[in-house]
Amino acid sequence: MRVDIYRRAESGHRFSYLAVPEGRVIPEEATNTDWETEARGLEGGAQAEQMDKYAIAKLEQQINEKGYAITSVNARVDAGD
């Protein structure tokens, strides 16, 4: 599954990330925040080595359930990472 990645700034110089299937728009329930494009067309399945840096757990499961996947509140990523 290929995904597009978006990010938003959080407090403490941290980021949250949002993944949606490639080419799809961010679902309405997740558009209440300003998301910036981070990457397009990344491989998000079992071969997804670069996905670790976004700290999105259970990517495919979240997308199947909600239409998008997001970084957990407890796993936000430092801006320097």
C-alpha positions in Angstrom: 0.0 0.0 0.0 1.4 3.4 -1.0 0.6 6.4 1.2 1.0 10.1 1.3 2.4 11.5 4.5 1.4 14.8 6.1 2.8 16.4 9.3 1.7 19.0 11.8 3.7 20.8 14.4 3.0 20.1 18.1 4.2 21.7 21.3 7.8 21.1 22.4 9.2 21.0 18.8 7.5 17.7 18.1 5.5 16.5 15.1 2.5 14.2 14.5 2.2 12.5 11.2 -0.9 11.4 9.2 -0.9 8.8 6.4 -3.6 8.4 3.8 -3.7 6.1 0.8 -1.8 7.6 -2.1 -3.7 10.3 -4.0 -6.6 10.4 -1.6 -7.6 13.6 0.3 -7.3 13.8 4.1 -10.6 12.6 5.5 -12.9 15.3 6.8 -12.6 14.4 10.4 -8.9 14.9 10.3 -8.9 18.2 8.4 -9.5 20.4 11.4 -5.8 20.9 11.7 -3.2 22.4 9.4 -1.4 19.5 7.8 1.7 20.1 5.6 2.8 17.6 2.9 5.8 15.6 4.1 6.1 12.9 1.5 4.1 11.4 -1.4 3.8 7.8 -2.6 5.8 6.0 0.1 5.5 2.3 0.4 3.5 1.6 3.6 3.2 -2.2 3.7 5.5 -4.8 5.0 8.4 -3.4 3.0 8.1 0.0 4.6 11.5 0.6 6.1 11.2 4.4 6.0 7.8 4.4 7.9 9.5 4.0 11.3 10.5 7.6 11.5 6.8 8.7 11.4 5.9 6.6 14.5 2.6 5.4 13.0 1.7 2.2 14.6 -0.5 -0.4 12.8 -0.6 1.7 9.6 -2.7 -0.7 7.5 -5.1 -1.5 10.3 -5.7 2.2 11.1 -6.3 3.0 7.4 -8.7 0.1 7.0 -10.7 1.2 10.1 -10.6 5.0 9.6 -9.3 5.8 6.1 -6.1 7.3 7.5 -3.4 6.5 10.1 -2.0 8.9 12.6 0.9 9.1 15.1 -0.2 8.2 18.6 -0.3 11.1 21.1 2.4 9.1 23.1 4.7 8.7 20.1 5.1 12.2 18.7 8.4 12.7 16.9 11.0 15.2 17.9 11.6 17.8 15.1 15.3 16.9 15.0 14.6 13.2 14.3 
